[in-house]
Amino acid sequence: MSIELLADEMLLRNQIAENMMKIDEAFNAGNADETAEKLIEKTGDLAHHLHMLLTKRGIEPRHHAYMIDNRGLQPDHPKFYVHYHPIEDLLAFIEDEHANDDPVDQTIGSKFSFQVYSRRWGHPDTYTIIRTENGWNVSHLAINGECDKGGQPFLFRNFQQDYIQYPIGLERRMEWLWDQSLTEGLTKEQVQDGLQQLADWVSTTEKAAPRQGVWERY
């Protein structure tokens, strides 16, 4: 163990680990019922108690930033551990105090290309996208500006300007890619690959839009 526990702390840790095994067994058996929920609540109380004992000794258990965001509570809140994953993280922290360290965000300020096909112009257009603290900065010809994590509004204003069809779910995936860049410490190459896969998805949707018969003049 990375963290040396006192006797009462070790007792709590072992009780928590034993309960987590029972919870796993319930989940694996498809029995995520009221019994499992009560066991998580009981184990969460034990985890909170252990957290406070460690904190009192000057050992502050660390959690991923996304874990705190997802819970909407600080780790010292009595209800923070009433959930499977923060309990799991507490046990991981005790085994290795760096287990929950957040990776370095490597791509804030990095510039990426986003190449999409335009039926209007008959060729691919390349947008420039910069990952910012709060989302993306999108630029292409006359339509440029700061966007949220999903690419709103300027990525989609560019599409609308050139009548480019795009798939449902693109905004959600843009946001997911931004979040993954933060929580997983994605490299510039990984983010570029992810963005271009999304751009290719747009191009496929654009090329698949009906253009013959009654749609020739649409």
GITAJO-V269582 format. One record per residue. N is the residue number from 1. RES is the residue in one letter. PSI is psi as a letter, one per 40 degrees, with the letter a starting at -180 (none if undefined). Layout:
{{N & RES & PSI} {N & RES & PSI}}
This chain:
{{1 & M & i} {2 & S & d} {3 & I & h} {4 & E & h} {5 & L & i} {6 & L & i} {7 & A & d} {8 & D & d} {9 & E & d} {10 & M & d} {11 & L & d} {12 & L & d} {13 & R & d} {14 & N & d} {15 & Q & d} {16 & I & d} {17 & A & d} {18 & E & d} {19 & N & d} {20 & M & d} {21 & M & d} {22 & K & d} {23 & I & d} {24 & D & d} {25 & E & d} {26 & A & d} {27 & F & d} {28 & N & d} {29 & A & e} {30 & G & f} {31 & N & f} {32 & A & g} {33 & D & a} {34 & E & d} {35 & T & d} {36 & A & d} {37 & E & d} {38 & K & d} {39 & L & d} {40 & I & d} {41 & E & d} {42 & K & d} {43 & T & d} {44 & G & d} {45 & D & d} {46 & L & d} {47 & A & d} {48 & H & d} {49 & H & d} {50 & L & d} {51 & H & d} {52 & M & d} {53 & L & d} {54 & L & d} {55 & T & d} {56 & K & d} {57 & R & e} {58 & G & e} {59 & I & g} {60 & E & h} {61 & P & h} {62 & R & i} {63 & H & i} {64 & H & i} {65 & A & d} {66 & Y & d} {67 & M & d} {68 & I & d} {69 & D & d} {70 & N & d} {71 & R & d} {72 & G & e} {73 & L & i} {74 & Q & i} {75 & P & d} {76 & D & e} {77 & H & h} {78 & P & d} {79 & K & e} {80 & F & d} {81 & Y & e} {82 & V & g} {83 & H & i} {84 & Y & d} {85 & H & d} {86 & P & d} {87 & I & d} {88 & E & d} {89 & D & d} {90 & L & d} {91 & L & d} {92 & A & d} {93 & F & d} {94 & I & d} {95 & E & d} {96 & D & h} {97 & E & e} {98 & H & e} {99 & A & d} {100 & N & e} {101 & D & h} {102 & D & h} {103 & P & i} {104 & V & h} {105 & D & h} {106 & Q & e} {107 & T & e} {108 & I & h} {109 & G & e} {110 & S & i} {111 & K & h} {112 & F & i} {113 & S & i} {114 & F & g} {115 & Q & h} {116 & V & i} {117 & Y & h} {118 & S & h} {119 & R & d} {120 & R & d} {121 & W & e} {122 & G & f} {123 & H & i} {124 & P & i} {125 & D & i} {126 & T & h} {127 & Y & i} {128 & T & h} {129 & I & h} {130 & I & h} {131 & R & h} {132 & T & i} {133 & E & d} {134 & N & e} {135 & G & b} {136 & W & i} {137 & N & h} {138 & V & h} {139 & S & h} {140 & H & h} {141 & L & b} {142 & A & e} {143 & I & h} {144 & N & i} {145 & G & i} {146 & E & h} {147 & C & i} {148 & D & a} {149 & K & d} {150 & G & e} {151 & G & e} {152 & Q & i} {153 & P & e} {154 & F & d} {155 & L & d} {156 & F & d} {157 & R & d} {158 & N & d} {159 & F & d} {160 & Q & d} {161 & Q & d} {162 & D & e} {163 & Y & f} {164 & I & h} {165 & Q & h} {166 & Y & i} {167 & P & i} {168 & I & h} {169 & G & e} {170 & L & d} {171 & E & d} {172 & R & d} {173 & R & d} {174 & M & d} {175 & E & d} {176 & W & d} {177 & L & d} {178 & W & d} {179 & D & d} {180 & Q & d} {181 & S & d} {182 & L & d} {183 & T & d} {184 & E & e} {185 & G & f} {186 & L & i} {187 & T & i} {188 & K & d} {189 & E & d} {190 & Q & d} {191 & V & d} {192 & Q & d} {193 & D & d} {194 & G & d} {195 & L & d} {196 & Q & d} {197 & Q & d} {198 & L & d} {199 & A & d} {200 & D & d} {201 & W & d} {202 & V & d} {203 & S & d} {204 & T & d} {205 & T & d} {206 & E & d} {207 & K & d} {208 & A & e} {209 & A & h} {210 & P & h} {211 & R & e} {212 & Q & i} {213 & G & b} {214 & V & e} {215 & W & e} {216 & E & d} {217 & R & e} {218 & Y & none}}
